[in-house]
Amino acid sequence: MSVRAARADLTLRIRSTDLRRTPPKSAGADQFVAHLCSTGLGSVSYFVGRREPEAPEWIVLDYADDTHERVWRRARTHGDGVLSYALVEDDSSNGYLSVA
């Protein structure tokens, strides 16, 4: 896993149990909805998190064994306020994707 040039306070670590297949109907004022794009891997996921005080720049998905992770970086905001995150690194698939 390469080192990302990001401040630790702008990185959010999550687990696969935190992911949703569809976006929520609405998020609270202190929450954000993230669209985690992984189109090359054939899946799209959503995550609802708290703004502390803002949405993170990076989202890192830790796998159960704690030896692999997927990394997304905030890309843009959809018209509906959903934040889009692009997959930039994935060491869970033996070199399938490493862009960062």
C-alpha positions in Angstrom: 0.0 0.0 0.0 1.5 3.3 -1.0 1.4 6.3 1.3 -1.3 8.8 0.5 -0.6 12.5 0.7 -3.6 13.3 2.9 -4.0 14.7 6.4 -5.2 12.0 8.8 -8.1 14.1 9.9 -9.5 14.0 6.3 -9.4 10.2 6.1 -12.3 8.1 7.2 -11.8 4.4 7.8 -14.9 2.1 7.3 -15.8 -1.6 7.2 -17.8 -3.4 4.5 -20.8 -3.6 6.9 -21.1 0.2 6.7 -21.8 0.1 3.0 -25.2 0.3 1.3 -26.3 -0.9 -2.1 -28.7 2.1 -2.6 -28.5 5.7 -1.4 -30.7 6.8 1.5 -33.7 8.9 0.7 -32.2 11.8 2.7 -29.4 12.5 5.1 -29.4 14.7 8.2 -27.9 18.2 8.2 -24.8 16.9 10.0 -24.4 13.9 7.6 -23.1 13.3 4.1 -23.8 10.6 1.5 -20.8 9.2 -0.4 -21.1 7.3 -3.7 -18.1 5.0 -3.8 -17.4 4.3 -7.4 -15.9 1.0 -8.3 -17.2 0.5 -11.8 -14.2 -1.5 -12.9 -15.0 -4.0 -10.1 -18.6 -4.2 -11.1 -20.0 -2.7 -7.9 -21.3 0.7 -6.6 -21.7 1.4 -3.0 -23.0 4.2 -0.8 -22.0 5.2 2.7 -23.6 7.6 5.1 -21.3 9.4 7.5 -21.1 12.4 9.9 -19.6 15.7 8.8 -16.9 16.3 11.4 -17.0 19.2 10.6 -16.8 18.3 6.9 -16.9 15.2 4.7 -13.5 13.5 4.4 -11.2 13.8 1.4 -10.4 10.1 1.6 -12.4 7.0 2.5 -10.6 3.8 3.2 -12.4 0.4 3.4 -10.6 -2.0 5.7 -11.3 -5.7 5.1 -12.0 -8.1 8.0 -8.5 -9.5 8.0 -7.0 -6.0 8.3 -4.3 -6.8 5.7 -6.1 -5.3 2.6 -7.9 -2.1 1.9 -9.6 -0.1 -0.8 -9.0 3.7 -1.0 -11.3 6.3 -2.6 -10.6 10.0 -3.0 -13.4 12.6 -3.2 -14.0 13.5 -6.8 -17.1 15.7 -7.2 -20.6 16.4 -5.9 -23.7 15.2 -7.7 -26.6 17.5 -8.3 -28.5 15.8 -5.5 -25.8 16.6 -2.9 -24.3 13.1 -3.0 -20.5 13.2 -2.8 -18.7 11.1 -5.4 -15.5 9.2 -4.5 -13.3 7.6 -7.1 -11.4 4.4 -6.4 -7.7 5.2 -6.5 -6.1 2.1 -4.9 -7.1 -1.5 -4.2 -4.6 -4.0 -2.8 -7.3 -6.6 -2.1 -7.3 -7.8 -5.7 -3.7 -8.7 -6.3 -2.8 -5.7 -8.4 -6.1 -5.2 -10.2 -6.1 -1.5 -9.6 -3.4 0.9 -8.3 -3.8 4.4 -9.6 -2.8 6.7 -6.7 
